[in-house]
Amino acid sequence: MEYMARGAEARLRRDVWLGRDVVVKERVVKGYRHPDLDRRLRNSRIKTEARLMRAARRAGVPTPYIFDIDLLENNLIMEYIDGASVRGMLNRGEIREEICREVGRLVARLHASGIVHGDLTTSNMIHSGERIYLIDFSLGAKTDGEEQKGVDLHLLMEAFRSAHANFYDEGIGWVLESYRETWKEILGEKGMVEAGVVIEKVHEIEKRGRYT
């Protein structure tokens, strides 16, 4: 069996399901855990990921449609998104400002709806048509805490610093400007305050990193 990607927690493969092109995400068995505990943990995590993806879509953030959850095999069967990696597009210099502003908008919509992605990198974003899809919510969570949202945004900034260093300042500037504007669109002046609190948390996290 050929896999698109393999990780410590999951593997991805292309398949056809009821005539549709799909991606099957398989949760990896951990042999060091008791089989019953392992099965329960994998069941819980795959259901949590599915719930977060659906909640994100309701909040206006494109994610692949989930067609089925197979709890016996611990598989998530979801729509295959035919598109280009946002990481690759940014590194090729394609519509950088447009992409960065859309990323800021999507992250703000996630955070305003109480969702953190947990692994916000441009490798987990697919540009298809005129949309950017967020994928891989396996480390995500529901939260109202500014700290977790700050960590989420900090991860995105670190991903930009690592993968897109040649235009980091400009790119993150577009992301954060759009992030603030979208919070304001959703919640008015209260949204500007909320966005400011999250961004201030990012600065706190950066300071902790420098002094530890």
C-alpha positions in Angstrom: 0.0 0.0 0.0 1.4 3.4 -1.0 1.0 6.3 1.4 1.0 10.0 0.6 2.5 10.8 4.0 3.6 9.0 7.1 3.9 10.5 10.6 4.4 9.3 14.2 0.6 9.4 14.8 -1.0 8.9 11.4 -0.6 7.8 7.8 -2.4 9.3 4.7 -3.3 7.5 1.6 -5.3 8.2 -1.5 -8.3 6.0 -2.2 -11.8 6.0 -3.9 -14.8 5.8 -1.6 -18.3 5.4 -3.2 -17.0 6.9 -6.4 -15.3 9.9 -4.7 -11.6 10.7 -4.6 -10.7 10.6 -0.9 -7.9 10.8 1.5 -7.9 8.1 4.3 -6.2 9.1 7.5 -5.1 6.1 9.5 -4.3 6.5 13.2 -1.1 4.4 13.9 -1.3 1.7 16.5 1.1 2.3 19.4 2.5 -1.1 20.5 3.8 0.2 23.8 0.2 0.9 25.0 -2.3 -1.6 26.2 -4.4 -2.5 23.2 -7.7 -1.4 24.8 -6.2 1.9 25.9 -4.6 2.4 22.5 -7.9 1.8 20.7 -9.8 4.2 23.0 -7.2 6.9 22.6 -7.2 6.6 18.8 -11.0 6.6 18.7 -11.1 9.7 20.9 -8.6 11.6 18.9 -10.1 10.8 15.5 -13.5 11.9 16.7 -12.1 15.1 18.2 -10.3 15.9 14.9 -13.5 15.3 13.0 -15.5 17.6 15.3 -12.9 20.4 15.0 -12.9 20.2 11.2 -16.7 20.5 11.1 -16.7 23.3 13.6 -14.0 25.2 11.6 -16.1 24.8 8.5 -19.1 26.2 10.2 -17.0 29.2 11.3 -16.1 29.9 7.6 -12.8 28.1 7.4 -12.5 25.7 4.5 -11.6 22.2 5.5 -11.9 18.8 3.7 -15.4 17.3 4.0 -15.5 14.2 6.2 -17.4 11.4 4.5 -17.0 8.7 7.1 -15.4 7.8 10.4 -14.4 4.2 10.7 -13.9 3.6 14.5 -13.1 -0.1 14.0 -10.1 0.7 11.8 -9.5 4.2 13.3 -9.7 5.8 9.9 -11.0 9.2 8.9 -12.3 9.3 5.3 -12.3 12.8 3.8 -12.4 14.7 0.7 -9.3 14.9 -1.4 -8.4 18.5 -2.1 -6.7 18.9 -5.4 -4.5 21.9 -5.0 -1.0 23.4 -4.3 0.8 23.6 -0.9 0.7 27.2 0.4 4.2 26.7 1.5 5.4 26.0 -2.0 3.3 28.9 -3.5 4.8 31.4 -1.0 8.3 30.3 -1.7 7.7 30.6 -5.4 6.5 34.2 -4.9 2.9 33.5 -6.0 0.3 36.0 -4.9 2.0 36.4 -1.6 0.1 39.3 -0.2 -3.3 37.7 -1.1 -2.3 34.4 0.5 -0.9 36.0 3.7 -4.0 38.1 4.2 -6.3 35.1 3.7 -4.3 33.1 6.2 -4.7 35.8 8.8 -8.4 35.9 8.1 -8.8 32.1 8.5 -6.8 32.0 11.7 -8.9 34.8 13.2 -12.1 33.0 12.3 -10.8 29.9 14.0 -9.8 31.7 17.1 -12.9 33.8 17.3 -15.0 30.6 17.2 -12.9 29.1 20.1 -10.7 26.7 18.0 -6.9 26.3 18.0 -5.4 24.3 15.2 -2.3 23.2 17.1 0.0 22.9 14.1 -0.4 26.1 12.1 2.2 25.8 9.3 1.9 26.7 5.6 2.5 22.9 4.9 -0.9 22.3 6.5 -2.7 24.7 4.1 -3.8 23.8 0.5 -4.6 26.4 -2.1 -7.4 25.1 -4.4 -9.5 27.3 -6.7 -9.8 30.6 -4.9 -9.7 29.0 -1.4 -7.2 28.0 1.2 -8.1 24.8 3.0 -6.7 24.0 6.5 -5.8 20.4 7.0 -4.6 18.2 9.9 -6.4 19.2 13.1 -4.9 16.3 15.0 -3.3 18.6 17.6 -6.2 21.0 17.7 -8.6 21.8 20.5 -11.6 23.9 21.6 -10.7 26.7 23.9 -11.5 30.2 25.0 -8.1 30.8 26.4 -5.9 33.6 25.0 -2.8 31.6 26.0 -3.6 28.7 23.6 -4.5 31.1 20.9 -1.3 32.9 21.4 0.6 29.7 21.2 -1.2 28.9 18.0 -0.3 32.2 16.4 3.2 32.0 17.7 3.6 28.6 15.9 2.4 30.2 12.7 5.0 33.0 13.1 7.7 30.5 13.8 6.7 28.5 10.7 7.0 31.7 8.6 10.4 32.5 10.2 11.6 29.0 9.3 10.1 28.4 5.9 9.7 32.0 4.5 12.5 33.9 6.1 13.2 35.9 2.9 9.9 37.9 3.3 9.1 37.2 7.0 8.5 40.8 8.1 6.3 41.7 5.2 4.4 38.3 5.2 3.7 38.3 8.9 2.7 42.0 8.7 0.0 41.1 6.2 -1.1 38.1 8.3 -1.4 40.1 11.5 -3.1 43.0 9.9 -5.7 40.7 8.4 -6.0 38.9 11.7 -6.9 42.1 13.5 -9.3 43.3 10.8 -11.2 40.0 10.8 -11.7 39.9 14.5 -13.1 43.4 14.2 -15.5 42.3 11.4 -16.8 39.5 13.6 -17.0 41.2 17.0 -16.6 45.0 16.3 -14.4 46.9 18.7 -14.5 44.0 21.2 -12.8 42.0 18.4 -10.0 44.5 18.2 -9.4 44.1 21.9 -9.5 40.3 21.7 -7.0 40.3 18.8 -4.7 42.6 20.7 -4.8 40.3 23.7 -3.8 37.3 21.6 -1.0 39.2 19.8 0.3 40.4 23.2 0.4 36.8 24.3 2.6 36.0 21.3 5.0 38.7 22.5 5.0 37.2 26.0 5.7 33.7 24.6 8.6 35.1 22.6 10.1 36.8 25.7 9.8 33.5 27.6 11.7 31.8 24.9 14.5 34.3 25.0 15.0 34.1 28.7 14.8 30.3 29.3 
